[in-house]
Amino acid sequence: MIFPCEKAVWYNLPQIRADIASGLVKTGMTQSQAAKKLGVTPAAVSQYLNKKRGQQDVKSKAYLEEIGIAVEKVRDGATAEELQSIVCKCCQIITAETTGEDSQCKDNETE
C-alpha cells in the first residue's frame, strides 16, 4: 500500500521541483542558484532539466499557472512556509489530475 504522502514524495515532488527549476533557469538563474533556492544539489537541477527526473505528462493549465506563481515566489525568496504551501497546492493539482480524486494530505483539509 502506498500512502498519499509517499506517492507525493516519489512522483509529485520531483515533478514540481523539475518544473520550478526549469522556470527559474528560464528567468536567467544559473543551475547552482536554482538549486540553492530549491534546497537541492546542482546535479539534481541538471537531472530535472535533462528530463532524467520528474517527468510526468500532467501539465494542465491550472498546474502550469501554479508553477508560474511558484517560480516568481521562489525567485523572490519565498519563506519555508510559503514554499510548503506552493508544493502542497501543486501536489493537490497533480493528484486530482492523475487519479481523479482529491488529495488526502493534511493541508487539503478544511478546518
N, C-alpha and C positions, 0 to 999 in steps of 0.2 A: 504494500500500500504506500502510495506517495502522498504526503501531507501537502496542503496548499503552499506553504512557505518553502518546502523542499523543492517543489516544482518551480517556484519563482526563482530560487537561487540557481538552479541548474539550467533553466531555459530563459526565463523572462529577464533576469538581471543582466546576463551577458548581452542580450538584445538591446536593452535600454542603454547600457554603457556603450555599446558599439555605436548606436545612433547618436548619443550625446557626444562621444569622442569625435565622430565624423563631423558633426555640426561645429564643434569647437575648432577643429583644424580648418574647416571651410571659412571660419571667421578670421583666420590668419594666425592662430596659435600654433606653436610647434607641438609635436607629439609629446615631448617632455613636459611642456606647460599643461597640455590637456591631461596628461597622466597625473600630474600633481593635483590639479583641480578635482579629478575623479577619485583620487586616492588609490590609484593602481600604478603598475610599472609602465615605463615607456614600451617595453616589449608587449605588454597586454594591449596597449593602444595600437601598436603596429599590427597585432593579430586581428584586432577589430577592423582596422582599416583595410586589411588584406583579406577580409571575409573568412578568416580561419576560426573565428569565434563569434557567437551571437548573430546568426543569420537565419531568422525565421522569415516566412513570407508575409506575415501580417504587417501591413503598412497602411492602415485606414487613415482617412482624413483626420479623425479625432486624435489618433495616436500621433500622427505627424505634427499636428498643431501643438500637442502637449510637449513633444520633443523640442519644437521650436522655442517654446516658453522655457523649457528646462535649459536649453543651451544658453539663452540670454541670462537666466538666473545664475547658472554655474559660472559663466564667464564673468559676471559681475560680483562673484564672491558669495554665493548662497551659503547660509548657515547649515549646519548639520541637520537641523530640524526641517529646514526648507527642502534640502536635498532628499531627506527621507520621505517627505510628503510628495515630492515630484516623482520619485521612484515608485511609491505606492500607487499613485494615480495612473502612471504608465502601465504598471503591472496589472491593475484592475482592467484597464482597456484591453490589454493583450489577452488576459484570461477570458473576458467576455467574448472577444472575437474568436478565440481558438476553441472554446468549449461551449459557448452559448449560454454560459452561466455567470452569475455574479461572483466576484472574488470572495473568498471566505476569510480574508485577512482581517485582523483586528481593526485596522484603520478604515475598513469599509463599513463598520458597524455604526449605526446612529445611536446617539445617547438618549 
